[in-house]
Amino acid sequence: MFKKQLGEEEWNAYKLTDEQIQFFKDNGYLSNIKLLEDKQIAILNSELEQITNANHPGNALFHEFHSNESSNPDTVLFHALGHWRITKGFHDVLWNPAFLVAASQLLGNKPVRFWHDQLFSKPAHHGGVVAWHQDYSYWTRSVPMQHLTCWVGLDDVGTENGCLLYIPKSHKWGLLDKPELAGDMNGIMAYLTEEQKAEFKPVAIEMKKGYGTFHHPLLLHGSYENRSNRSRRAFVLNVFADGTQSASDEPLLKGVPAIPAGEQMSGQFFPLLYNPA
């Protein structure tokens, strides 16, 4: 879906400004970065429709597959990991230059290595919540913390259909305990101080489809139910700076050979996506 060879000027055209990078450092996120064209969005939505079927022939390649991860039986949250191994489009999008250049800059101009991807789909009328959480609270099996998340909408997203919400500057609060991801929306409150609760002021990340938002691994984020008549489909690319190590002797993802604790994460499951050097 993307041009294979780019010249230096073409790479540079995707660079973030100094002001954008400073905003990310101050607030823990950077939103409304255009990453996809309509034709690419259509390809990915078509692929998503196919692989949400539990009987899809590639289903065994998912690291996780939840037709409905919601703890509320009246709502639905489709959530899966590992789709880059199943379809061409979701494979190729890892090498999207608009994503890679920005990711490298936000990681301190370091080489970008793949961690894992995620799919989230909230159907119209009864889409479920994603509770407030920090991504790194689920990722402590990899160290040091030099990770980055990019959330990309495959539908226009707003408050009415369950867009992403951020708590600005919460990436400075340190690592918190992790709640149930698709459980009580406000479960995180049990782990916050009174000062943090006073600073808990959500910002809605409303974007057109094809746009992405980047956030720090400690930034608190979540999303409410989708009660609208529109779907809310999205994919997530999680990456880390090259040199990140395993912190566990157990497999880091289901179906992936274990990397002994202390060894660098690399190889076919954690490919190097981009080196700015």
LOVEX-41445 format. One record per atom (N, C-alpha, C, O): x, y, z. Coordinates in pm, whole numbers, plus 50000, padded with zeros to 5 digits. Layout:
XYZ
...
END
This chain:
500814987850000
500005000050000
500845012650000
500305023649990
502165011250011
503025022950022
504195021549925
504625010449894
504705032649880
505865032949792
507055026449862
507345029349978
507735017449790
508805009649855
510085017749877
510755016049979
510415026249784
511645033949796
511315048849802
510625054249716
511825055349906
511605069749922
512935076949927
513895072049986
512995088549864
514175096849873
514185104650003
513195104650077
515305111150032
515455118450158
514395129250173
513845131050282
514105136350065
513095146950073
511715141250104
510935147350176
511425129550048
510125123350073
509995119050219
508945120850280
511055113550276
511035110050419
510865122550504
510075122850598
511615133050470
511575145350548
510205152050547
509855159350640
509425149550442
508105155650432
507165150950543
506165157450572
507485139550604
506635134050710
507065138450850
506435134650948
508125146450860
508635149950992
507685159051069
507045167951014
507625156451199
506875165051289
507665177851314
508885178251297
506945188351353
507615200851387
508135200251530
507735191751609
509005209451562
509505210451700
508365213151797
508365208151909
507385221051753
506245224251838
505395211751867
504915210051979
505225203251768
504475190851788
505185181551886
504555175551973
506485180451872
507265171751961
507215177052104
507095169252198
507295190152120
507225195952254
505855193852316
505745191452436
504795194752235
503445192252285
503335177952337
502745175652442
503905168552265
503895154652310
504635153152443
504145146352534
505775159252455
506545158252579
505785164252697
505805158852808
505105175352672
504385182252780
503095175152820
502765174352938
502365170052721
501025164852745
500905149652738
499935143952788
501885143052676
501875128452668
501175122952546
501025110852533
500755131752455
500085126852334
500235137152221
500575148752244
499975132552099
499955141151982
498935135351885
499055123851842
497925143151850
496785138051774
496645144551638
497305154351605
495735138651559
495345143651428
496515144351330
496745154451264
497255133151323
498325131651226
497795122951111
497415111451134
497775128250991
497225120550879
498175109250842
499365111450816
497645097150839
498465085350812
498005077250692
498805070050632
496725078150655
496185069650549
495315077450453
494675087350489
495285072750327
494385078050225
493125069350220
493105058250273
492085074450155
490805067350151
490935053350092
490305043950141
491735051749989
491905038649925
492515028650023
492105017050027
493465033150101
494105024350200
493135020850312
493125009550361
492335030450354
491325028050457
490335017450411
489965008550488
489915018350285
488965008650230
489544994650230
488834985050261
490824993150196
491474980050198
491484974350339
491144962750359
491864982450436
491954977650574
490584974250632
490454964450705
489564982150600
488224979050650
487694966050590
487004958350657
488024963750464
487624951150400
488314939350468
487684929050493
489594940750496
490344930050563
489824927850706
489704916450751
489514938750775
489004937550911
487694929750912
487494921150998
486824932550818
485544925450811
485754910450796
485024902450853
486764906750719
487034892550695
487594885650820
487174874650854
488544892150888
489254885150995
488564886051130
488994879651226
487474893951140
486704893551264
485874880751274
485314877651379
485784873551165
485114860551164
486024850251229
487144847851182
485564844151337
486374834451410
486744822351324
487674815051359
486054820251214
486334808951126
487274812551011
487504804350922
487804824551013
488764828450909
489964818950914
490424815551023
490484814650798
491584804850798
492864809550866
493704801350904
493034822650882
494224827750948
494074829851097
494984834851162
492924825851152
492614829051291
493664823951389
493914830351491
494284812651361
495264806851452
496514815551467
497294813551560
496694825051377
497874833651383
497694845451479
498674852251511
496474847951525
496284858451625
497004854551755
496994842951794
497604864451821
498134862251957
496984861852056
497004854252153
495974870252031
494734870252109
493584873152014
493744880451917
492424867352043
491224869851962
490024869552054
489694859152112
489354881052067
488184882152154
487024887652071
486984899552042
486094878952034
484924883651960
484164894052041
483574903351986
484194892352173
483604902352262
484344901952395
484184892552473
485164912152419
485924912952544
485184920852651
485664921852765
484044926452617
483294934552713
482784926052829
482324914752808
482874931452950
482344924453067
480844926953084
480194920653168
480304936153002
478874939053002
478214931052889
478514933552772
477334921652920
476744913352815
475884920952716
475524915552611
475544933452748
474714941452659
475534949552558
474954956352473
476864948852568
477714956352476
478754947152414
478994936052462
479364951852304
480344943852230
481614951852210
481574963452169
482754945652239
484064951252208
484904940352145
485394931352213
485074941152013
485984931851946
487404936651969
487704948451950
488294927552010
489684931052038
490574919251999
490314907952041
491594921851922
492504911251879
493904916651863
494104928651842
494894907651872
496314910951852
496904901251750
496634889151754
497714906751659
498474898151568
497984897851426
498404889251349
497104906951387
496544906551253
497544909951144
497294907051027
498674915851179
499704918951079
500234906151014
500814906650906
500044894851082
500524882051030
499504875550936
499784865150877
498314881750923
497214874950855
496854881250721
496574874050625
496864894550711
496474901150586
497594910050533
498444914750609
497584912250404
498624920250341
498564934950383
499594941150411
497334940250389
497204954350424
497674957350564
498424966850585
497224949350661
497634951750799
499094948250821
499704952850919
499674940250733
501124938050735
501844950550685
502764955450750
501404955550569
502124966650507
502044979550587
502944987850581
500944981250662
500744993950731
501804996250840
501995007550885
502494985650882
503584987250978
504714995650918
505455002250991
504824995350786
505915002450718
505435015550656
506075020650564
504335020950704
503815033750658
504815044750696
505035046950815
505415051550599
506435061650634
505915073050720
506665078250803
504665077050703
504115087750785
504085083750932
504325091951020
503805071050957
503815065851094
505245064551146
505525068451260
506135059051067
507485055751114
508315068151146
509005068451248
508245078251062
509035090351087
508585097051217
509415100951299
507275098451234
506755104651356
507105096251479
507485101651583
506975082951468
507275074251581
508715075451624
509015076251743
509615075651527
511035076951560
511325090051630
512075090351728
510745100851582
510955113851646
510445113951790
511105119151880
509265108151812
508685108351945
509405098852041
509275100152163
510165089551986
511005080652068
512405086452086
513295079452136
512615098852048
513915105252065
514845102851949
516055101851967
514275101751828
515045099351704
515785086051707
516885084751654
515155076051770
515755062751778
515155053451673
514065056051622
515865042451641
515295032451551
514035026451612
513955024451734
513045023551527
511735018951571
511615003851548
511814999051436
511304996551654
511094982051642
509654978751679
509084984851770
509064969251610
507674965451630
507504957651759
508314949051793
506404960751832
506044953451953
504854944551920
505014932351908
503654950251906
502534942451857
501424951851812
501424963651845
500474946451736
499344954451689
498084950251762
498054939951830
497044958251748
495744955351807
494634960151714
494794969951642
493524953151718
492304957451652
491254960151758
491104952351852
490534971051743
489404974051830
488214977651740
488334986051651
487084971451765
485884974651689
484694975651783
484384966251856
484044987251778
482824989351857
481664990851759
481575000951690
480784981051751
479664982151657
478694993251696
478644997451812
477944997751599
476935008051624
475915003051727
475594991251733
475435012451807
474335010451903
474725003352033
474135006252137
475704994152030
475994986852153
477494983752168
477874973152220
478334992952123
479784991052138
480214993252282
479745002452348
481124984852331
481544985152471
482644995152502
483185001552412
482984996252629
483995005752675
485384999352672
485534987152671
486395008052669
487775004152704
488115012552827
488195024752819
488305005852939
488465012953066
489745021153069
490695018452996
489755031353155
490955039553173
492135030553212
492025022053300
493265032553143
494435024253172
495685030753115
495605040253036
496835025653155
498125029053096
498605016753019
498535005653070
499085018652898
499525007152819
500674999552886
500704987252886
501625007052943
502805000052996
502484991553118
503264982653153
501354994053182
500994985553297
500754971153252
500794962053334
500494969053122
500324955653066
501594950552998
501634939252950
502634958952993
503824955752913
505104954952994
506194955652937
505014953553124
506234953953207
507144942053181
508234941153239
506724932853096
507584921653057
508624925752954
509374917352903
508684938752923
509694944052831
510284956752892
509554965352939
511614957752891
512304968952956
513494973552869
513994965952787
513944986252889
513334996652970
512075001952904
511754998352791
511355010552974
510155016452917
510555027152815
510895038452850
510515023052688
510785032252577
509845028652461
510265026152348
508555028352497
507505023852409
506665035552358
506765046752408
505845032752257
504975042952198
503775036052134
503915025352074
502615042152147
501385036952089
500855046551984
500865058752003
500385040951872
499715048851770
498355042651742
498275031051699
497285050151765
495895045951745
495385052551618
495465064751604
494875044551525
494455049651394
492985046151370
492605034451377
492165056151342
490755053951317
490475049451174
491005054951079
489625039251161
489135034851031
487715039751006
487115036950902
487185047051102
485935054451092
486195068451147
487135070351224
485385078051107
485385090951176
485025088251322
484105080551350
485745094451415
485485091751557
485205104751632
485855114951612
484205103951721
483825115051807
483245109751936
483205097651958
482805118652020
482285114352150
481045105652135
480775097152220
480275107752028
479035100252012
479265085451979
478415077152010
480415082051917
480645067851885
481865062051958
482475052351912
482205068052070
483215061952157
484655064652120
485465055452116
484975077352092
486365080752057
487305079052176
486865077552290
488585079252146
489605078452249
489575091052336
489315102052286
489845089252465
489935100252560
491285099752630
491765088952665
491895111152650
493185112052719
493055120552846
492195129252856
493935117652942
494125126353057
495465133253038
496505127453071
495475145552986
496745152352958
497655152853081
497205155153193
498925150853056
500005151553155
500015139853253
500875139453341
499095130353240
499065119053333
500235109553312
500485100753395
500975111253201
502165102953180
503265106153282
504275099153289
503065116853359
504045120753461
503675115253599
504345118553698
502625107053608
502155101853737
502855089053779
502635084253891
503675083453693
504315070753727
503425058953692
502285060653647
503945046953713
503225034753679
502155031653783
502435031153903
500925029453736
499795026353823
499415011553809
499815004853713
498635006553904
498094993053890
497144992553771
496555002653733
497014980653713
496184979653593
494794974153625
494654964553701
493774980453567
492404975653585
492064965353478
492894962453391
490844959853482
490354951153376
490094959753253
489374969653261
490694956053139
490704964753022
489304968152971
489054979552932
488404958352971
487054960852918
486014959753029
484864956053003
486404962853151
485504962053265
484944975453305
484444983053221
485034978453434
484514991053487
485305002753430
486525003553449
484635011753361
485305023053297
486165030753395
487255035253360
485685032453517
486385040753615
487125032753722
487385037853831
487455020153690
488165011753785
489515017553829
489985014753939
490125025653741
491435031453773
491375040853892
492395043153958
490205046253921
490085056154029
490535050654164
490985058154250
490425037654182
490845031554308
492345032654329
492835030754441
493095035754223
494555036254232
495105050454227
496325052254228
494235060554222
494685074354210
494675081554344
493865078654431
495605090954358
495625099454476
494565110354460
494015112154352
494275117554568
493315128454559
493795139254464
492995145254392
495095141854463
495655151854373
495475147554227
495125155754142
495715134754199
495535129754064
494065130354021
493765133553906
493165127154114
491745127954082
491335142254047
490485144453961
491945151954113
491635165954084
492125170053946
491575179053883
493185163353899
493765166453768
493175157753657
493585158653541
492225149353693
491635139753599
490605146953512
489415147353544
491075152753401
490225160853313
490345155653170
491245159653097
489435146653131
489535140253000
489435149952883
488715159952887
490185146652779
490135153852652
489735143952544
490395133652528
488665146952471
488195138052364
489045139952238
489285151252195
489495128752181
490325129152061
489435126051941
489325114551899
488815136351887
487925134951773
488735136751644
489465146551629
488605127151553
489425127151432
488635121551314
487695113851331
489035125551195
488535119451073
489235105951053
490355103951101
488585096950982
489195083950955
490505085750879
490645094850797
491445076950907
492755077950844
493755086450919
494925087250881
493285092751027
494175100751110
494565092651234
493815084051280
495745095551287
496235088151402
496555097151519
496735109251504
496635091051636
497045097951757
498095089551828
497915077551845
499185095851868
500275089251937
500185092252086
499825103352126
500505082252170
500555085352313
501655077752386
502095067052344
502085083852494
503135078752582
502635066152652
501445065052678
503525056652684
503085044052746
502485045452885
501855036152934
502675056952951
502075058953084
500865068353081
500295071253186
500485073152963
499355082352957
498045074852981
497775064752916
497255079753075
495945073653099
495015076752982
494885088152939
494345066252933
493415067852823
492345057052830
492515046852896
491245059352761
490145049852756
489105055052658
489325065052591
487975048052651
486905052452561
485565046952610
485485035752661
484535054952593
483205051152639
482465042852532
482985040352424
481255038852568
480445030552479
480105037852349
480125050152342
479805030052247
479295035352121
477795032852114
477355021652086
477025043152139
475565042152130
475025048752003
473815050051987
475905052851915
475495059751793
475065049551687
475075037451711
474695054651570
474335045951458
475515043751364
475335039151251
476715046951411
477935045051331
478905035651404
478965035651526
479635027751328
480645019151388
481865027251429
482035038651387
482705021251512
483975027551551
485065017051544
485345009951640
485675016451424
486725006751396
488095013651402
488245024951357
489065006651458
490405012551471
491435001551483
491124990251522
492675004851448
493794995851475
494875003651549
494945015951542
495704996251619
496745002151702
498084995951666
498184983751649
499095004251654
500464999651632
501275003251756
501415015051790
501804993151823
502634995151941
504084992051904
504394981551848
504955001351936
506374999951901
507235003452022
506755008852121
508515000352010
509485004852111
510795008052042
511025003951928
511665015252111
512965018552058
513825005952051
513764997552140
514605004851946
515514993451931
516424992552053
516915002652102
516654980452100
517464978452219
516644974352340
517204970752444
515314974752328
514444970352437
514654955352461
514844947652368
514614951452587
514924937752626
513714930552684
512784936752735
513744917552674
512754909252742
513024909752892
514174910052936
511934909952970
512054909553117
511394896953172
511074896153290
511204887053085
510544874653125
511124862953048
511504864252932
511184851453114
511604839253045
510414832152980
510594821952914
509214837653000
508014832052938
507804838752801
508344849452776
507024832552712
506724838952583
506114852752603
505224854452686
506574862552527
506104876252540
504724878152478
503964886852519
504404869952379
503104869652315
502774855052284
503674847052260
501514851652285
501114837952255
501554834252113
501304841552017
502214822652102
502654818051972
504024822951931
504494819851822
504674830652018
506014836051990
507024829052080
506814828252201
508124823952024
509144817552107
509654827052216
509824839052192
509904821652334
510374829752446
511744835852414
512584829652350
511934848152461
513244854652457
513724855752602
513074862452682
514824849352638
515274849452778
515394863652833
515794872752762
515034865252958
515124878353024
516524884053009
517514877053031
516594896652973
517874903452956
518354903952812
519254911652780
517764895752725
518154895852585
517304905952507
516134908152539
517914911752405
517204921752326
516094915152243
516244903952194
515004922452228
513864917752150
514124920952003
514324932551966
514124910551921
514414912051779
513874899851706
513124891951763
514244898351578
513804886851503
512524889351427
512044900651420
511954878651370
510824880251278
509554884951345
508684890651278
509414882751476
508204887051545
508294901551594
507274907951620
509524906651605
509744920451652
510694927451554
511794931351592
510254929151430
511154934351326
511504949051346
510724956851400
512694952451299
513114966551293
512374972951177
512524968751062
511574983251207
510744989551105
511415001451039
511195004150921
512235008551116
512795021051063
514015025151144
514005024651267
515055029151072
516255034451136
516535048051076
516825049050957
516455058751155
516635072351101
518055075551063
518305085750998
519015066951102
520435069951074
520715069650924
521845071950882
END
